[in-house]
Amino acid sequence: MLDVSVLKDPVSFLRANKHHVIACLGYALFLATNATVVWGGVFPFLPESVQVEGFVTVFFVAQSLAFAVCFFASACDVYFNSERVWANTIRSAVVSCLSGWTFLIASIYVPGHMMLLGCLAGCLIGFGVAAFNVAWQRVFASEKAGIGNRNLIIGTLIAPVIYFALFVIPVAITTFLIPLVFMPVYTLCIVLSWRDVDHSQGMLSDSPRSHPEASKQLLKDYWRSAVSIGALAFSCGIARSLALERASAALVVNSVSMVALLLGAAAVLFVWQSRPLRISITMFFRVFFPFAVTAFFLLPVFGDSLLVGLAGALYALYVCATVLVMAQCSQASHDRGINPTFVYGWVAGIVYLLHDIGFLAGMVAGDVKLFGMDPYTTISFVAMYLLALMFFVVQGGFKAALSPSRIQADKIELMLSGATATRNRASAGVAVDKAPERVRDDSPYLDRVSKQCLLLARQYKLSARETEVAEAMARGDTIPGVAATLGLSENTVRTHIKRIYAKVDVHKKQELLDLIRSFDPAALVDNDPDRFHPKS
């Protein structure tokens, strides 16, 4: 539930929550001024003299490739050098962005070297903005699951407001305002946010190289989610290659994408204040797939009249999907106890690599006549074929036909704040369910232990991973046994156990086992819905 104290006394609320306010506003300012996940972000605020054919293409090709490389480099860096990854990330981000903007501004005044300066600017800005993305995701992942996702979504909600406000400022001022004012401000915000993080969390100092089996299992469980969002990124890359040098496209795509972020974040916050949300990444891809294929099928028929609208619609979905990627990676870090930079670097690297493949494929296909077809027909044919191939792979390929019931670890859970949320509803006079539903409709009760754990999870808002750990303990597994079964490190299992104890208000293993064995929702005490009297 949203805290109504913000309406009664906003000044006191902001003082009490200044850490979260700094994180939300800092991320919003970063996203608004460096919206590279949209179209490039910087060009609507640069003079038209640099927005010429050739220069824009060189800049964005360099930027896109550097963007993907940075994510993979971050994952490799934390794999081999987990202790200094934070300092390396922030330092690299600041130096790269400042240098990139220096070259970009220089291209305005040194037209004779415009292409070279544009290429250098694209590489450095792409690398720097990607590094800032990694840093922000690490900050959000370091918070409690619900709080981190809330700050991420609120920051996303504020970003479009800041973006459209930038159009009020003269272009000549905005060109210098972004690197000299805005970037230092959101850099300071991210440093202050990180200072207040609980650094004792095991995942922040985790070295994936120390438990390679858990890292491999993570890659196996989440690659389909990465390819699902990557397929959308691939479609956007193709649309970008076609519409990039159309002057009207950048403004339309950026504006539509920012409106989509505003509406999407507002909708999530509105629903989330009343009930938990579970979002499936692969389901998102299955819904998106027929619309994308239809749009590319119609592209040769309508040509330029459809192109800008297609690019705008695709990027509107894309920017919303990138928020899901950050939320999913945060959840994976919490559930698995694996360093958030490793998780996000690997998943985001796949997403942006597929975007680059689509971008380059669209540029090449536009200059090739396949079987005598015109460029739009060629591009549509290539896009539909590769999208269909990715859809087949995401659904499991040939292996899925042999084992169609495999469980995929691709759901994002945006949960309410557990017992506190239940008490708030009760104290507000809102009825609390006395007979909770099953936690997951697609998870049948295997036996009585499974049923009891699922009912307990529903009542006390345990995450899916915490439910698995509780059930394994109820079946007699030791901590090493649970770690081996679930592909986790032993420290991660201990962290989950501590969280379970805190949520259900017990202090040792035997109390938890007794609670699981005797739990009955019908026995909940009327004046305290978080406690119950076990039947004698």
N, C-alpha and C positions, 0 to 999 in steps of 0.2 A: 504494500500500500504506500502511496505517496504521503510524506510527512506534512500534515496541515500546518505545522508550526511556521513554515515558510510564508504562509499567508498572514498569520497573526502577527509575527514579529520578524520581518525579513532580515533586519540588521543583525539580530541575535543569531538567527539561523545561519547567516553567512559567516559570522565569526566562529561559530561552533563547527562549521564544516568547511573552513577555508582551504584545507588540503584538497578536498574534492572539487571545490569551486575552481581552484588554480588548475587542476588537471583538466577539467571540462573546458574551461576557457582557453587554456594553452593548446589543447588538441584542436579545438574549433578554429583557432587562428591559424594553426599549421595547415589544417585541411583546406581552409578557404584560400590561403595564399599559395599553396603548393599542390593544387589539385591535379597532380600528374596522373592519378588513376582515372581522371575524367577525359582530358584531351591534351593537356599540357599545362593548362592553368595560367601560364605566364603571358601568353601571346595576346589575349584581349587587352592587356595593360601595357603593351609595347607599341611604339610608333609604327605606322603602316609601312614605313620605309624598309623595315627589316622583314616584313611579312610578304616576301616575294617568293615566286616559284623557285624551287631548288634549295633555298636556305631553310625553309620550314621543314622540308623532307630530310635534309641532312641532320638538322637539329633533333628531330623526333626519332629518327633511326638510331642515332647515337644514344639518345636519352633512354629509349626503350630497352636497348641491349644492355646498357649499364645498369638499368633498374633490375632486370632479372639476375644479372651477374652478382649484384650486391647481396641479394637475398641468399643465394647459394654460398657466397663467400662468408656471410654471417654465420650460417649453419656450420660450415667447415671450421670457422674460427672458434666457435664455442665448443666444437667437438674436440679440438686439440689444445685449446687455451681458455678454459671456462672461467678462470679467475679474473682476467682483465678485460672481459668482453664488453662490459659496460663502458669503461673509460675509452676503449678503442672505438666503440660505436659512436659516442657523442663527439669525440675529437674528430673522427673521420667525417661525420655529418656536417659539422660546422665549417671545417676547412674546405670540404668539397663544395658546399653550397656557396660560400663566399667567393671562392675562386671561380665557380661556374657563372655566378652573376657578374663578376668582374669582366669575364670574357664576353658575356652576352651584351652588357652595356657597351663594351669596347667595339662590338660589331656595328653599333649604331654610328659611331664616330670614325671608324676605320673601314669604310666600305670595300677597299681594295683587298682586304683579307677576311671578308665576311664569312666565306665558307669554312675556312680553317677555324676561325673563332667560334662559329656556330657549332662545329663538330666538338671542339673542346668544351664549350659551354654545355652542350647536350650530355656529354659523358659525365661531367662533374656534377651537374645539377641532378641528373638521374641517379647517380651513385649517392649523393648527399641526401636527397629526399627519401630514397629507399632506406638509408641508414636511420633517418629520423622515424620512419614508419616502424622499423624494428625496435627502436628505443621506446616509442609510445606503446607498442604492443607489450613490451616487457613491463612497463609501468602498470598497465591495466591488468595484466596477468598476475602481478604481484599482490593485487588486492584480493579480498575475499571474492568468490566467484560472482555473487550477486552484485556487489558494489562495483567491481571492475567493469562488468558489462553495462551497469547503469551509467557509469561515468562515460564510457565509450559511446553509448547511444545519445546521452545528453549533449556531449561534445559534437556528435554528428548532427544533432538537431540545430545547434547554434551556428554551425559552420556556414550554411547557406545564407543566413542573415548577414553575417560578416562579408561574405562574398559579394552579395548584391550591393552592400553599402560601399564597397570599393569603387563602384562605378560613379559615385558622387564625386570622388576625388579626381582631379585632372590627371590625365595619363602621364604627363611629364613628371609629376610628383610621385605617382604610384610606382613608376619604374625604379626609383631610388628608395622609396619607402619600404618596399618588401625586404630587400637585403639589409638595409641599415637600421630599421626600426622593428618591423614585425618579426624577423627571424631571431634577433636577440631576445625579444620578449618571450616567444614560445620556447626558446632554448632555456631561458631562465625558469619558465614554468615547469619544464620537464625535469630540470635539475632539482627544483624545490619539491616536486612530487616524489621523486625518487628518494629524497632525503628522509621522508616520512614513512617509507615503506618498511615493513617488518623483514629485515635482512636475515633473520634466523631461519627462514623457510628453506627447506632442503632443496627445492627445485631451483632456487636462484644460484646456488653454488654447485648444482649438479653437473657432473662431467659425463656426457653420454658415452664416452669411450670406456668408462669404468663398468658399464653394464650393457654391452653390445646387444645381448639378446632382447632386452627391453626396448632398445632403440630400433632394432629390426622389426619387432612386433608393431611398434608405433607406425613405421613406414608402411607395413602391410595393411594395417587397419585404416589408414587415412589417405592412401593414394587415390582411391576412387573419388573421395570428396574433392581432392585437389584437381583431378581431371574433370570433374563435373563443372566446377567453377572455371577451370581452364578452357572448357569448350565454349563457354560464354565469352571468355576473354579472346579466344580465337576468332569468334564471330565479330567481336568489336575491332580486332586488329584488321580484319578484311575490310570492314566498313571504313575504318580510319584511313587505310591506304587509298581508298577511292575518293573520299571526301576531304582529305587533308588540305589540299591546296585551294579549296573553295573558301573564299573569304567569309561567307555567311555561316559555314559549317561550325567553326570553332565556337562562335557565340551561341548558336542554337544548341549545340551539344552540351556545352558547359551549363547553360541556363536550365535546360531540361533535366540534366543530371542532378543539379543542385536542388531543384524543386522535388525530384524523386527522393533525394536524401531527406529533405525536410518532411515530406509526407510519410515516408517509410519509418523514420525515427519516431515521429509523433504517433503513428499507429501502434508501433511496438510498445511505447510507453503507456499508451491508453489501455491496451489490453493487459499489459504486464502488471498494472496496478491492482487488478482484480483476480488474476489467476496465473499459474505458471504457463510458460510457453515451451513447446518442443518443436524444433524446426529441423527437418531433414534436408541435408544438402543435396543428396541424390534425388529426392523428391522434387526439389527446386529445379534440378536439371530436367527431370522428366516433364515437368510442366512447361519449361521454357522451350524444349526441343521442337515440338510441332510448330510453334510460332516462328522460330528462327528459320526452319526449313521452308515454311510457306513464304516468308519474306524474301529469302534468296531465290525462291522459285519465281516470284513475281518481279524481281529486279530487272531481268532482261526486257520485260513487257513495258514497265513504266520508266526505267532508266533514271535520269537525273531527278525527275519529279519525286521519286521515292527515296533517293539516296540519303538526303539530309535527314529526313524523317526516320529512316531505318537506323542511321548512325545515332541519332538522339535517343530512340527507344532502346537500342542495345546498350548504350552507355548508361542509361538510367537504371537498367537492371544490373549492370556491371558494378556500379559504385555501391549499390545496396548489397551486392554479393560480397564485395571486398570487406564490408563490415562484418558479415557472417563469418568470413575467413578468420578475422581477428578474434571474434568471440569463440569460434570453435577451437582455435589454437590455444586460447586461454584455458578453456575447459580441459583440453587434452593435457596441458601442463599440470593442472590441478589433479586430474584423475590419475595420471601416470607418474607424477613427480619428476618429470623430465624438464630440463632447462627450456624456458619459453622461447628463447632466441633460436634454439635448434629446431623446435617444432615449427615456429612461424617462418623461419628462413627456408626450410625445406618445402612447406606447403605453398607459401607465396612465390617461391622460386619457380615451381611448376606452373602456377597460374600465369605469371608474367612471361614465362618462356613460351607458353602456348599463345599468348597475345602477340609476342614478337614473331612467332612462326606464321600466324595469320596475317600480320602486317606485311611481312616480307613476301609471303605467298601471294597476297593480293597485288603487290607491286609487280611481281614477276608475271603473274597470270594476266595482268592488264596489258602486257606487251607481247603476249603470245597468242596466236590464233590456233586453237585446238580444233582439228578437223574442220577448219574454215569458219569456226564460230566467231562472232564479235566478242570484244573483251568482257562485256557484262555477262554474256552467256557462259564464257569460259570460267569466269570467277564464280558464278553461281553454281556451275557444275562441280568445281573443285570444292567449294564450301559445303555443299550438300553431301558430297561423298565423304569428306573428312569428318563432318559432324555426325553422320550416320555411323562411321567407324568408331568414333569416340563414344557414342551412345551404346554401341554394342559392347565395347570394352568395359564401360562403367557398369553395365548390367551383369557383368561377369563373364562375358564371352562364351566360349564353348564349355568351359568348366561349370558355368551356372546350370547348364542343361543336366549335368550329372549330380549336382548338389544345390538345388534351387533354394534350399532353406537356410543357407549360410547367413549368419548374423553380421551386419555391417556396423562398424563403430563410427557412425557419421552424424549422430544427432546432437544438436545443441540444446541444452536445458537451461532456460532462464527461470530459476526457481525463486519463489518468495523467500523471505528471510526466516524460514523454519518456524520454530516455536513462537518467536516474537510476533510473526504475522498472524498466527492462530489466535494469540492472546489479544492482539489489536482488534481483530474481527469480533471477538467475543465481547470485549469491553465497549465496542461501538454499537453493540446491540444486534450484530449480524449473526445469523444462525450459523453454527459450525456443524458440518456433517458428522453424524454419529456413526454412520456406517460407510467408511471411505471406500471408493471404488478401487479396482486393481490399478497398480502403478502403470502398467503398460498393457494395452489391449492385445498386443501381439506377443505377450509373454505368458503362456498358460502356466498354471500351477503344476509343477512337476510332482510335488508331494506336499505333506503338511509343513515341513520346514520351509519350503519355497513359498507357500502361501503365507505363513506367519511373517516371513521377512518382507514380503511385498506389502502386506498390510501395515507393518511397522514403518516401512519406508514411506508409504503414502501419508501416514499420520504425522511423522516427524520430519518430512521433507528431506529424506536422504537422497543423495544423488545416485545415479545408476551404478557408479563404481563403488560407492559406500555400501550399497545394497549387496553387491557381489561379495565384498569383503565380509560383511556381517553374516551372509549365508554360508560362506566358506568356514568361518569360525564356528557357526552353529553346527556344522557337520564334522567338527573336530580337527580342522586343519591348523597347523602351527603357522607362525609368521613366515618362516622360510617356505612352507608348503603353499601358502596363499600367494607369495611372491612368484613362485615358479609357475603356479597354475594360471595366474592372471598376467604374467609377463611384466611384473613390476619389480622395483628394487625393494629390499626389506625396509629401508627408511621410509619409502613412500607408503608401504602397508601400515607402518606404525603411525604415520601422519593421518591416514584415513581412520584408523582405530580411535585416535584421539578426537577426531571430529565427530565420529559416531557417538562416543561417550558423552561429548558435550551436548549434542542434539537431543539425545534420549535421556539425559540427566542420570547417568550411572557413572561409577568410578572404577570398576574392575570387570574382568572378563566374565566371571560367574554371574554377576548382576545382569549383564547383557544377555547371557544365555537364558537365565530365568525369565527375563523380560520377553525374549523371543518365544519361548515355550508357552508362556501363560498369557500373552497379549490377546486381548479381546476388545475390539472397539466398542462393543455394547456396554462394557464396564467402565467407560470413561466417567470421571467424577464431574458432576454438573457444574460446579463452581470453578473448576480448573481443567479445561479440556486437554491440557498437555499431560495430565496424570490419570492413572486409573487404578482401581482396586482389583488385584488379581483374584480370580475365583479360588475359593478354598477347596 
